[in-house]
Structures are given as structure tokens and as C-alpha cells.
Amino acid sequence: PGEGAFLNGRRITVRRPAAMVEIGGPKPLISLMPAEWQGRLSRVPYIPSLAYRLAMVANGMLDATFVKPNAHDWDIAAADLILREAGGALLDQKGRAPRYAGEVISHGALVAGSGELLAVLSGIIAGPDS
């Protein structure tokens, strides 16, 4: 980790766990959340900017978000750094952080968040065989 993430001179961090969670991303993926989470979810309206959605997780405005497949390095790299510096993570279907500037510059499904919620979302994009 580096020096942290800041917005207008104020340190930002991901949200702490709460009774209700706000989540962004495609409705079909959110509907796959386990039953014990369904009653705790508040789905936010569509946010077209992926980088902004990731920054909202970093700033604690959202608890987590799903990212549809085909995001490119330039769509997510900067927001991923901000998210990591704020205490969160962006993970792929194998639970790994994305790699950038390689031969392949687009990514499969990703999830952003922290803690237990991130683990739940990771399980969803990993599929039933994980």
C-alpha cells in the first residue's frame, strides 16, 4: 500500500460492514446474491461510468459493485488503484487482482468491495463450480 486515497484533501476509505448494503451493477448478477443477503441489499440505479462506480466503492458511497466482462485496462486501472489505497479490492473470477498492460487488455467479470461482501460477490462471478 501507498499513502492512502484522498478526495479534496480528505482521506477516503471503503465502508465498514452495516446491516444494509448498497450495491451497484447488473440486476441479473445482483439477483444471484444468496438469500441471506437479499433482504439486506439496496440496489442503486444504473451508474454508467465504471471508473466512477469503483471510486464510489473506494469513497464509501457504495459497499460493492459487479463489473460486467470486457472492461479494458484504461477503464479500470486508475480506479482500481484508488480503491486499493482506500482499503478495498477489485477481483477477477479467480479471486485475483487484475493484471494490467499485458497481451490481453480486457478483463472478464470483476467485483469491487471489501470484507465478507467482496467474498460473496467473488463467489458469484466464480460460478457454481468454485
N, C-alpha and C positions, 0 to 999 in steps of 0.2 A: 504493500500500500504506500501511497504517496502522502501528500499533505492534506487530504480530505477534499470534499466538494463544497463549493460556496456559491451562493446566489446573492448578488449585491452586497458582498462582504459578510454575509451571514452563513455559517456552516449549515449544510443540509444533511439530513440522514433519512434512511428509509423508515417507514412506520414501525412502531412496536406492535406486537400482536394485540388484537382487540376482539371484542365479541362479534362485531360486524366487520366485514371486509369489503372493500371496493375493488373491483377487478375490471380490466379492460380486455378487449379482444373479441374475436368472432364468437357469436352466440352458440354455434354448434360445439365449439370446444368448451365453452363455459358450461353447457348443459351436461358435459361428461364429468363434472365435478362430483365426488362421492356424496351420497345422500346426507351424511353428517355435516357437510359444508353447505349444501343448498340453502338451508334456512338462514345461514349467516352471510350470504352473498348479496351484494348490491352491484348490479352491472351498470357501468357508466355508459352514457351514449357514445356512439362511434367517434373516435378521435383519429382523423385522417393522417396526421403526422406521426409516423412511427418513432422518430427520434424524440419528439415532444412527449409521447406516451411513456417512453423509457425514462425520460427526465422527470416526468410526474411521479414515477415509482421512486426515483432517487430522492425527490423532494418531499416524499411522504404524502403527496396528493392522491396517489393510488397505492393499494397494497401490492398489486401484481398485475401482469398482463401477459397474454398469449401473443405470439408473433407468428403470423402465417408464413409458410415456406416461401422462399425466393427473395428474402431481404438480402441486399447486397452490402458489402463491406462499408461503402460510403453512406449507407442508410443508418448503420448502427454503431460503427466503431467509436465515434466521439461520445455518443450517449452511453455506450457500454462503459467507457472509462469513468464518466461521471457517476454512473450507477455503482460501480465497484468502489469508488472513492467515498460514496455515501453509505457503504455497508451492505449493498445488495449484490446480486449476481444475475448474469444473463447466461442461460444454459441451453445446450442443444439436446437432442433426443437421447443422447448417451450420458447426460449429466455433466458434460464438459463445457468449458467456456469456448466461445467461437475463436477460431484462428483467422487472422487477417493477412492479406497481401500474399496469399498462396496462389496456386494454379487455379483453384476454384474460388470465385469471389462472391458466390451467392450461398445462402445457407438454407437448411431445412427448417422445420418448425423450431421455434425457440420459446423460452419462458423467462420472464424477468420478475424478480421479487426477492424475498429473503425468508429465512427460517422455515418453519413447518409448511407454510403455504407454498413456498417455492418447491419443496419436495413433492407436494401433492400435484402441482401443475406439471412438474417434470415427469411424474409417473403417467400422467395423461398423454403427453406427447410421445412418451416412450412406447406406448401401446400396451395391449394386454399381455404380451409375452415377456414384459420386463420383470 
